Each structure stands twice: as C-alpha cells, then as structure tokens.
Amino acid sequence: MADERKETVGVGLIGLGVIGTGVVKVLSRNADVIEQRLGFGLRLVRVADLDIETDRGVDLDGIHFDRDASALIADPSVDIVIELIGGYDVAKGFILEAVAKGKHVVTANKALLALYGKEIFALAAEANVDVAFEAAVGGGIPILRSLREGLAANHISSVHGILNGTTNYVLTEMERTEEDFEVVLKRAQELGYAEVDPTFDVDGIDAAHKLALLTAMAFGAELTYKEIPTEGIRGLAPIDFEMAREFGYRIKLLGIAKCRRDRGGNERIEVRVHPTMIPAGSMLASVDAAMNAIEVRGDAVGPTLYYGAGAGEMPTASAVVADLMEIAREIRRGGAGPVAPLSYMPDHLIAKPLVPLGELRGRSYLRFTAADRPGVLAHLAGALGDQGVGIESVVQPRGVEPGACVPVIVLTHPADEEALRRALEEVDRLADVMAPTLVIRIEEDL
C-alpha cells in the first residue's frame, strides 16, 4: 500500500502581532532542525490579520496573507490553525470554527481558556481534534507539558508560581531602588514590560487566568479564574520590602494551589493569588526581573522547579511551535492526538470543593497606618487579641519622621484567616488608624 502521508504539514496563523511574528521567525529560522526532529516539514501556508500593511520585518513570500481568517480555516492545505489574536469572543469564534471543520488548533490565549476551556475542549474531543496551549502559561517554560506528561504518575500536592513577568519586574525594582509603586510601574511601561493599561497584570488577573489552568492540570479540578480569590500589588510600599528583608523574606506575587486530601480520599482545593512573603533562601525567592518560575511538588518526584522567560516574542513563539510539532507528529502517525489537554480524562475533570479563605491558617505581615500618639499600640494589640490573633513581633521602622501618622509593623503568630479578618475590621474602625491595614500573607513551606 502506498504511503499517502503528506510531505509537509500545513499551518495557518491568525494574528500577526508580536507573538505571531515570532512564530513566523521560528518556523523560518529553525526549519532545518524542526524537520530533522519531525522527519518531515512544517510549513506556514497562510496568515490572516486585519493589518496587512505594516512591515513586521519577516519574509512572507510564498505565504498567502490577507484579512480573511475564515478562508484560512477553510483552506484544505491548512492542517493546524494557530490563534494569536487574544481576547474572548472573536478568538473563541475562530477556534470553534476551526474545530468544526476538523482542524487542530494551537493558542496562547489563557484568558479565553480560563473562562471557556470546558466548552472548547469538549467540542474538540467530539471533533477528534486537539487544542494545544503550552504558550498560555509561562511563555517558553514547558510547565503544562511537564504536568501533563513528565509528572503524570504523581499525586500533586502543591503548585506555587511566579506567573506574571510584569509584576515580578515591578516588585524586584521596588525592592532594589526603594521607589514607590507608581514610579516603578511607569518605568516598566516605558521599557515595554507593562502595558499602557496594566490592570490585568498588577491586579493579579493574568496570574489568576494561568492558575486556573494549572489547577485543572495538577488536580483535575474544574474552575474558572473568577472563582480564585485574587489580590494585586498596588498597595505595596518601599517600607514593606525593607521590613521583609529584615525578617528574612522577599515579596512575590504568587499563584498558589494546593490539594487537601482527607483519609477517605476526598479532595478540596486551596487556590489563591496575592502578594506573599517567602523565605529569602527559597528557590522562588531568587527569581527576579521579568522572569517566571513555578514550583510543583509531587508525592513521587518531590519538589521540582520550572524557570524561564514567561512572556516575550521568541519564548512564547517557542512554545507555540512546540505545540505545532507535537500535533504534526500525531497527524503523521494518524493518531487522535496526544494525551488529554488538561492532563485528566474529561470525565475525571470535575468541580471540586474549594477551601474558603477563612479556613486558611498562617502567619501574616501587617502594616498599620496609625496616629502618632500614646496608647495606639495597646489599641492595636487589643483588637488583635480580642480575636485570638497573637503578635510575634512589633516594629516601628527606623528613620520615620514623627508626625500625624506613622507605620506600625506587626508579624502575627499563626492564626485563622477568618479571625484575622474580624480583627482587622475592628482595627480599621479605630480612631487611631488612619488608613486600611495592609496584609501580606507569609508562605513558609518553600
């Protein structure tokens, strides 16, 4: 019987922005090594983008380039469709259109998958096609493939991730320069590390999108990012980094997911995004600037760390093309695709009870803004003590000029989150307290 396998696998790209341009570069620049590893060619045959005038600095000779994404999807020479336009409705429409026509899809759209992943993956399974998304979390870091394949034999106990390069850059610079948040954020925007509207990054929403996908893959827990308690970094000040250093910690915006299993095997998922103090000697504490890192702990493998560039043209393009290559291999083998996209088989990906924040127990860093007069500390300590929140240490930072209000720093003993919340509600009602209390949770087990 003649070998009817195609000499090349055809790729269509929707969205020729920064990442899309990177994909074109990787496919062109590394065509030889891609073919050597696959045993056949991976060819970009069509590109669609609303802007067909701007010169992206890449060679599109021989590639059909127009504005018609639907024609690209329908083109029989396109075996795999890449969606890189971002956003929700339009991107979802193109992905589902491709799936309906039996085309495999590669995307970097974590926001879309964090909200509509269940629907998209279900329809892809019915159509017997793949939707691959390695680039959606961690840029060029192969964290999703590691969870889906390399760690597949493990019960995962926890995931701790620095998942957003913008916030990690801002936090690193605030610590280094002792400058205020707004000053550092403006510099990050000028350098291209932060968007003109940085809301998704600095408010933790981007990290929550990514954590929703990681939680599904680590624990088989179906949830959307809207269910994840999320706090950003806007309230942090230089004094918090100074105090963290004195206490032996560094401050990172972490996405945290843990699985609590009882003796009967029942599982509840603890999931959250917020600024966190972590031991200065831990692996994650050494991750600076715009880099990302994810620590995953499994019962068989123990702690593992995945580190690298979490965004950017070429790192993200690297992950996109890796997905293309994985799907292309399956096309040539005539298979139905690799393993389940979210690591668990669809009937084992279920909604699991979430641990309420109020049940968490741990130490916290508190920064009070209090009136500079006698008796204030006694009032603060009394409000905490009334709810059973013990004080481990109190610091009045050096070099603070006396005045109308001063910062008072408290480290608590381990306490229930619900008790701490009640105590802070009482504190913030005190006449001596001039601003809402800043809380940074402390994560010791890293």
GUVOBA-488413 format. One record per residue (C-alpha): x, y, z. Coordinates in steps of 0.1 Angstrom, whole numbers. Each point is the difference from the previous one (the first is absolute). Layout:
<recs>
REC     xx     yy     zz
REC      X      Y      Z
...
</recs>
This chain:
<recs>
REC     xx     yy     zz
REC      0      0      0
REC     14     34    -10
REC     10     24     27
REC    -26     28     -2
REC     14     21     28
REC      6     36     -9
REC     35     12     -6
REC     -7     30     22
REC    -26     11     25
REC    -16     33     -8
REC     -5     27     25
REC    -22     31      0
REC      6     30     23
REC    -27     23     12
REC     15     31     15
REC     33     15    -11
REC      8     20     31
REC     31     -3     22
REC     -4    -37      7
REC    -13     -8    -35
REC     31     17    -15
REC     22    -21     24
REC    -17    -32    -13
REC      8      9    -36
REC     36      6     10
REC      3    -33     19
REC    -15    -20    -29
REC     22     17    -25
REC     33      2     20
REC     -2    -35     15
REC    -16    -18    -29
REC     29    -24     -3
REC      1    -11     36
REC    -38     -3      1
REC      1    -23    -31
REC     28    -20     15
REC    -19     -6     31
REC    -33     -7    -17
REC     12    -19    -30
REC    -22     23    -23
REC     -6     36     -6
REC    -22     24     20
REC    -11     28    -25
REC    -18     33      6
REC    -24      2    -29
REC    -24     28     10
REC     -1     31     23
REC    -30     21      9
REC      1     34     18
REC    -21     31     -2
REC     31     20     -6
REC     17    -11    -33
REC     19     32     -6
REC     25      2     29
REC     34    -14     -6
REC      8    -25     28
REC     35     -7    -12
REC     -7    -36    -11
REC      0    -16    -34
REC    -35    -10    -11
REC      9     -8    -36
REC    -20    -31    -11
REC    -24      3     29
REC    -36     10     -6
REC     -5     31     22
REC    -34     17      2
REC    -27     11     25
REC    -22    -31     -5
REC      3    -23     30
REC    -30    -21    -10
REC     16     -7    -34
REC     32    -10     18
REC    -19    -24     22
REC    -19    -15    -30
REC     32     -4    -21
REC      7    -37     -5
REC     37      6      0
REC     -2     12     37
REC      1    -30     24
REC      7     20     32
REC    -14     35      8
REC     18     23     24
REC    -21     26     18
REC     21     29     13
REC    -25     29      0
REC     -8     -2     37
REC    -32     12     16
REC    -32    -20      4
REC    -29      0    -25
REC     18      3    -33
REC     28    -23      9
REC    -25    -26     14
REC    -20      3    -33
REC     31     -8    -21
REC     10    -29     22
REC    -34    -16     -1
REC     -2      6    -37
REC     33    -18     -5
REC    -11    -29     23
REC    -33     -3    -19
REC     20     -4    -33
REC     22    -28     16
REC     31     22      4
REC     23     -3     29
REC      7     33     19
REC     29     16     18
REC     -6     30     22
REC     17     21     26
REC    -33     15     13
REC      0     -8     37
REC    -28     25      7
REC    -23    -18    -24
REC      8    -35     12
REC     -3     11     37
REC    -36     10     -7
REC    -12    -22    -29
REC     25    -29      1
REC    -26    -27      9
REC    -22      8    -29
REC     29      3    -25
REC     17    -33     11
REC    -34    -18      0
REC     -7     10    -36
REC     36     -8    -11
REC     -4    -35     15
REC    -32     -6    -19
REC     17     11    -32
REC     31    -22      8
REC     24     30     -3
REC     25     15     24
REC      0     35     16
REC     36      5     13
REC     10     30     22
REC     34     -4     15
REC      7     37     -6
REC    -29     10     21
REC     19     -4     33
REC     36      8      6
REC      9     11    -36
REC     29    -22    -10
REC      0    -21     32
REC    -13    -35     -8
REC    -21     -1     32
REC    -32    -13    -15
REC     17    -28    -18
REC     19     -9     32
REC    -33     -3     19
REC    -18    -19    -27
REC     29    -24     -8
REC     31      1     22
REC    -18      2     33
REC    -31    -21    -11
REC      7    -28     25
REC      0     23     30
REC    -26     11     25
REC      8     37     -2
REC     -2     17     34
REC      7     36     -8
REC      8     26    -27
REC     16     33      8
REC      7     23    -29
REC     14     34     -9
REC    -23      2    -30
REC      2     36    -12
REC     32     16    -12
REC    -13     36      3
REC     -8     -3     37
REC     33    -18      7
REC     19     27    -17
REC    -18     27     20
REC      5    -18     33
REC     37     -6     -8
REC      5     37     -8
REC    -19     13     30
REC     22    -21     22
REC     32     10    -18
REC     -6     38     -4
REC    -23      7     30
REC    -22     19    -24
REC    -38      2      2
REC    -23    -23    -20
REC    -12     27    -24
REC     36     10     -8
REC     12    -35     -8
REC    -32     -8    -19
REC      5     30    -23
REC     36    -11     -7
REC    -13    -36     -7
REC    -24     15    -26
REC     28     21    -16
REC     22    -32     -3
REC    -29    -21    -14
REC     -3    -22     30
REC    -35     13      8
REC    -30      8    -22
REC    -14     35     -3
REC    -29    -13     20
REC     17    -24     25
REC    -31    -10     19
REC      0    -37     -9
REC     36     -3     11
REC      3     21     32
REC    -34    -10     13
REC      8    -37     -3
REC    -25     -9    -26
REC     25    -13    -25
REC     15    -22     27
REC    -35    -13      9
REC     -7     -9    -37
REC     32    -21      0
REC     -6    -15     34
REC    -34    -13    -11
REC     16    -20    -27
REC     28    -13     23
REC    -26    -10     26
REC    -19    -20    -25
REC     31    -18    -12
REC     15     -6     34
REC    -32    -12     18
REC    -27     -7    -25
REC    -19     29     15
REC    -24     18    -23
REC     -3     37      8
REC      2     35    -17
REC     23     28     10
REC    -30     19     15
REC     -1    -26     28
REC     36      7     10
REC      4     26     29
REC     23     25    -16
REC     20     30     13
REC     24     22    -18
REC     31     20      9
REC    -12     36     -1
REC      0      5     38
REC     36     -9      6
REC     25     27     10
REC     39      1      3
REC     -3     -5     38
REC    -15    -35     -5
REC     30    -11    -19
REC     23     14     26
REC    -18    -18     28
REC     -2    -32    -21
REC     38      1     -3
REC      4      5     38
REC    -23    -30      7
REC     19    -23    -25
REC    -27      1    -28
REC     -5     12    -35
REC    -34     12    -15
REC    -13    -18    -31
REC    -34      0    -16
REC     -8    -38      2
REC    -26    -22    -15
REC     -6    -27     26
REC    -19    -33     -5
REC      0    -29     25
REC    -20    -32      3
REC    -13    -10     34
REC     -8    -37      1
REC    -17    -16     30
REC      4    -36     11
REC    -30    -10    -21
REC     16     13    -32
REC    -23     30     -2
REC     17     31    -14
REC     -5     37      4
REC     20     26    -19
REC     17     31     16
REC      6     26    -27
REC     10     37      2
REC     21     28    -15
REC     15     27     22
REC     32     17     10
REC     19    -24     23
REC     31      1     22
REC     21    -31     -6
REC     33    -10     16
REC     29     18    -16
REC     20    -32     -4
REC    -28    -18    -20
REC      3     -8    -37
REC    -29     23    -10
REC     15     29     20
REC     29      1    -24
REC    -22      6    -30
REC      4     37    -10
REC     -8     25    -27
REC    -26    -12    -26
REC      7    -37      4
REC    -25    -26      9
REC      3    -32     21
REC    -23    -27     12
REC      7    -25     28
REC    -20    -32     -1
REC      1    -27     27
REC    -10    -36     -7
REC     -1    -29     24
REC     25    -20    -21
REC     22     26    -15
REC      1     25     29
REC      6     37     -7
REC      7     11    -36
REC      6     35    -14
REC     -6     13    -35
REC     16     33     -8
REC      3     23    -30
REC    -14     29    -20
REC    -37      1      5
REC     -8     23    -28
REC     15     17    -31
REC      1     -6    -37
REC     24    -28     -3
REC     -5    -20     32
REC    -38     -1     -6
REC      5     -8    -37
REC     23    -29     11
REC    -29    -15     20
REC    -25      5    -29
REC     23    -18    -25
REC      6    -28     25
REC    -38     -6      1
REC      0      1    -38
REC     26    -27     -1
REC    -18    -22     25
REC    -32      1    -20
REC     18     -4    -33
REC     15    -33     12
REC    -34    -13      9
REC    -14     10    -34
REC     28    -19    -17
REC     -6    -30     23
REC    -37      1     -8
REC     -8      2     37
REC    -27     19     18
REC     24     23     18
REC     22     -1     31
REC    -14     -4     35
REC    -30     19     15
REC      7     37     -4
REC     -6      7     37
REC     20    -31     11
REC    -31    -17     14
REC    -25    -19    -21
REC    -32     21     -5
REC    -22    -21     23
REC     26      4     28
REC      2     38     -4
REC    -26     11     25
REC    -10     29     22
REC     16     -6     34
REC     -8     18     33
REC     22     31      5
REC     15      7     34
REC    -15     33     12
REC     26     27      7
REC    -13      2     36
REC     13    -35      7
REC     36      8     -9
REC     24      1     29
REC     34     17      0
REC     21     29     10
REC     -5     35    -14
REC     18     33     -4
REC    -22     30      9
REC      8     36     -7
REC    -22     24     20
REC     -1     37     -7
REC     -7     15     34
REC     -2     33     18
REC     33     10     16
REC    -12      2     36
REC      3    -21     32
REC    -22    -31      5
REC     -3     -8    -37
REC     19    -33      2
REC    -21    -11     29
REC    -32      6    -20
REC     14    -20    -30
REC     12    -29     22
REC    -34      0     18
REC    -19     -3    -33
REC     21    -28    -12
REC      0    -18     34
REC    -38      2      2
REC     -2    -23    -30
REC     28    -23     11
REC     27     13    -24
REC     33      0     18
REC     28     24     -6
REC     35    -14     -7
REC     18     33     -4
REC     -7     37     -4
REC     23     24    -18
REC     -1     38     -3
REC     22      5    -31
REC     31     20      5
REC      4     34    -17
REC    -37      8     -1
REC     -7     36      9
REC    -25      5     29
REC    -32     16    -13
REC    -37     -4     -4
REC      3    -37     -8
REC     27    -26      0
REC      3    -36    -12
REC     -1    -28     26
REC     11    -34    -12
REC    -13    -32     16
REC      9    -37     -6
REC    -27    -23     13
REC      2    -35     14
REC    -19    -26    -21
REC    -37      9      0
REC    -31     -8    -19
REC     -7     23    -29
REC    -36      5     12
REC     12     11     34
REC     25     24    -16
REC    -27     15    -22
REC    -22      7     30
REC     29     15     19
REC      9     23    -29
REC    -36     11     -4
REC      2     11     36
REC     34     16     -4
REC    -11     20    -31
REC    -29     15     21
REC     24     14     26
REC      3     38      1
REC     38     -5      2
REC      2    -18    -33
REC      3     24    -30
REC     -1    -25    -30
REC    -10    -36     -7
REC     25    -26     13
REC     23    -16    -26
REC      2    -38      3
REC     26    -22    -15
REC     -3    -37      6
REC     31    -20      9
REC      6    -33    -18
REC     26    -19     20
REC      1    -34    -18
REC     21      9    -30
</recs>
